Amino acid sequence: MQDLDLSTAATVLVGPVLDSAGAVYAGMVIADFNLTKNGTTAAMSGNTITHVGNGFYTIALTSGNCDTLGRLSIHCNKSTYAMTNHRFMVRSVGYNRAVNSIASGTVGAASTITSIVSSACSPAGAIADQYRFKVITFAADTTTAALRGQSCEITASSNAAAPVFTVSALTTAAVSGDTFTIA
């Protein structure tokens, strides 16, 4: 079961969709799927659907699709085709970061798109590359709007209580006060 943030758009993978003979089917449209939120089923509309191959589809869920805390499932409503129900759990924004993260912190001054200078990190850095190969994700409410929800891989970290993180590349540099988690 995949977790989704409340009232936050997300793209999910569903499938495979099979016909009655067990062959993959690549002709589904969004109206061929239903969305169920805590037991109430509705047809999907206004979503983008893409066949990615072998009967699998990506569906771009809107923030309105994820506006109810609790269980959410997507299933095929076309009688001549079958697909396993795909189940999700819609949780409060920040729940997934808090549960899945190993560290959190605040950005200090002088960061670039490939170097994040932290002013605080919990737990504090203890050795060089302690956070290497982890993923840093900026909070949904961080100061820099362009970084909200953005993630990238940490390729190195300094040996300091408030480490400097070398990252693959951000779309824009973080500013002092931006907040992040590391998982």
C-alpha positions as CSV (number, residue, x, y, z in Angstrom):
1,M,0.0,0.0,0.0
2,Q,1.4,3.4,-1.1
3,D,1.0,6.5,1.1
4,L,-0.3,9.7,-0.5
5,D,-0.3,13.2,1.1
6,L,-3.7,14.8,1.8
7,S,-5.0,17.2,-0.9
8,T,-1.7,16.8,-2.9
9,A,-1.6,15.8,-6.5
10,A,0.3,12.5,-7.2
11,T,1.0,10.2,-10.2
12,V,0.5,6.5,-9.5
13,L,1.1,3.3,-11.5
14,V,-1.7,0.8,-11.9
15,G,-2.1,-2.4,-13.9
16,P,-1.7,-4.6,-15.6
17,V,-5.1,-4.5,-17.3
18,L,-5.9,-7.8,-19.0
19,D,-8.7,-8.9,-21.3
20,S,-10.8,-12.1,-20.8
21,A,-8.1,-14.2,-22.5
22,G,-5.4,-12.9,-20.2
23,A,-3.7,-10.6,-22.8
24,V,-2.6,-7.2,-21.8
25,Y,-4.9,-4.3,-22.9
26,A,-3.5,-1.0,-23.9
27,G,-6.7,0.9,-24.8
28,M,-8.0,2.1,-21.4
29,V,-9.3,5.6,-20.9
30,I,-9.8,7.4,-17.6
31,A,-13.5,6.7,-17.6
32,D,-12.6,3.0,-17.5
33,F,-11.3,3.4,-13.9
34,N,-13.1,4.1,-10.7
35,L,-11.8,5.8,-7.6
36,T,-13.0,4.7,-4.2
37,K,-12.4,6.9,-1.1
38,N,-13.3,5.2,2.2
39,G,-16.0,3.1,0.6
40,T,-17.6,5.7,-1.7
41,T,-16.9,5.0,-5.4
42,A,-16.9,7.6,-8.1
43,A,-15.9,7.7,-11.8
44,M,-12.6,9.4,-12.5
45,S,-12.6,12.4,-14.8
46,G,-10.2,15.2,-15.6
47,N,-7.2,13.0,-14.8
48,T,-4.3,12.3,-17.2
49,I,-3.8,8.6,-18.0
50,T,-0.8,7.2,-20.0
51,H,-0.2,3.6,-21.1
52,V,3.4,3.0,-20.2
53,G,3.6,-0.6,-21.5
54,N,2.5,-4.2,-20.9
55,G,-1.0,-3.1,-19.7
56,F,0.4,-0.7,-17.0
57,Y,-0.8,2.9,-16.8
58,T,0.2,6.0,-14.9
59,I,-2.7,8.1,-13.6
60,A,-2.2,11.7,-12.5
61,L,-4.3,12.1,-9.4
62,T,-5.5,15.6,-8.7
63,S,-5.5,17.2,-5.2
64,G,-9.3,16.7,-5.2
65,N,-8.8,12.9,-5.7
66,C,-6.7,12.9,-2.5
67,D,-8.9,15.2,-0.4
68,T,-10.1,12.5,2.0
69,L,-8.0,11.0,4.8
70,G,-8.0,7.2,4.8
71,R,-8.3,4.4,2.2
72,L,-8.3,5.2,-1.5
73,S,-8.4,2.5,-4.2
74,I,-8.4,2.5,-8.0
75,H,-10.0,-0.3,-9.9
76,C,-11.1,-1.2,-13.4
77,N,-14.9,-0.7,-14.1
78,K,-14.9,-2.2,-17.6
79,S,-16.7,-5.5,-17.5
80,T,-14.6,-7.3,-20.2
81,Y,-11.2,-6.4,-18.6
82,A,-9.6,-7.1,-15.2
83,M,-7.0,-5.4,-13.0
84,T,-6.0,-5.9,-9.4
85,N,-7.3,-3.1,-7.2
86,H,-4.6,-0.7,-6.3
87,R,-4.8,0.5,-2.7
88,F,-3.4,3.7,-1.2
89,M,-3.6,5.4,2.2
90,V,-4.2,9.2,2.2
91,R,-2.4,10.7,5.2
92,S,-1.9,14.2,6.7
93,V,0.7,16.2,4.9
94,G,4.0,15.7,6.7
95,Y,3.1,12.3,8.1
96,N,5.1,10.4,5.5
97,R,8.1,12.6,6.0
98,A,8.0,12.2,9.7
99,V,7.6,8.4,9.6
100,N,10.0,7.6,6.8
101,S,12.8,10.2,7.4
102,I,16.0,9.6,9.3
103,A,16.9,13.2,9.7
104,S,15.5,16.7,9.4
105,G,17.1,20.1,9.1
106,T,17.1,23.8,8.2
107,V,19.2,25.5,5.5
108,G,21.7,28.1,6.3
109,A,23.3,30.8,4.1
110,A,25.3,30.4,0.9
111,S,23.7,27.3,-0.7
112,T,23.9,26.6,-4.4
113,I,22.0,24.2,-6.7
114,T,24.6,21.5,-5.9
115,S,25.5,22.4,-2.3
116,I,23.1,22.7,0.6
117,V,24.6,24.4,3.6
118,S,22.6,23.5,6.7
119,S,22.3,25.6,9.9
120,A,20.7,22.7,11.9
121,C,20.5,19.0,11.4
122,S,18.9,16.4,13.7
123,P,20.5,14.1,14.3
124,A,23.7,16.1,14.0
125,G,26.3,14.9,11.5
126,A,29.0,12.8,13.0
127,I,31.2,11.6,10.2
128,A,31.9,12.5,6.6
129,D,29.5,11.0,4.1
130,Q,27.1,10.0,6.9
131,Y,24.2,11.0,4.6
132,R,25.7,9.9,1.3
133,F,23.2,8.0,-1.0
134,K,20.3,9.2,1.0
135,V,17.6,11.5,-0.5
136,I,17.0,15.0,0.7
137,T,13.4,16.3,0.3
138,F,12.2,19.9,0.9
139,A,9.1,20.4,3.0
140,A,5.8,21.2,1.3
141,D,5.7,24.5,3.2
142,T,9.4,25.4,2.9
143,T,10.4,29.1,2.2
144,T,11.4,28.7,-1.4
145,A,8.2,27.8,-3.3
146,A,10.2,26.2,-6.2
147,L,11.7,23.7,-3.9
148,R,8.5,22.5,-2.2
149,G,8.4,18.7,-2.4
150,Q,11.6,18.6,-4.5
151,S,14.0,15.7,-3.8
152,C,17.5,14.9,-4.9
153,E,20.2,12.4,-4.0
154,I,23.0,13.4,-1.5
155,T,26.3,12.5,-3.1
156,A,28.4,13.6,-0.2
157,S,28.1,15.2,3.3
158,S,30.6,17.0,5.4
159,N,31.8,16.0,8.9
160,A,30.0,18.7,10.9
161,A,27.1,18.9,13.4
162,A,25.3,21.0,10.7
163,P,26.7,19.3,7.5
164,V,27.0,20.7,4.0
165,F,25.3,18.3,1.6
166,T,26.6,17.9,-1.9
167,V,23.6,17.0,-4.1
168,S,22.9,15.9,-7.7
169,A,21.2,19.2,-8.7
170,L,18.2,21.3,-7.6
171,T,16.2,23.5,-9.9
172,T,17.0,26.5,-7.7
173,A,19.3,27.2,-4.8
174,A,17.9,26.8,-1.3
175,V,17.8,29.9,1.0
176,S,18.3,30.3,4.7
177,G,15.3,29.0,6.5
178,D,14.2,26.3,4.0
179,T,13.4,23.0,5.7
180,F,14.1,19.5,4.6
181,T,14.0,15.8,5.6
182,I,16.5,13.1,4.7
183,A,15.4,9.5,4.0
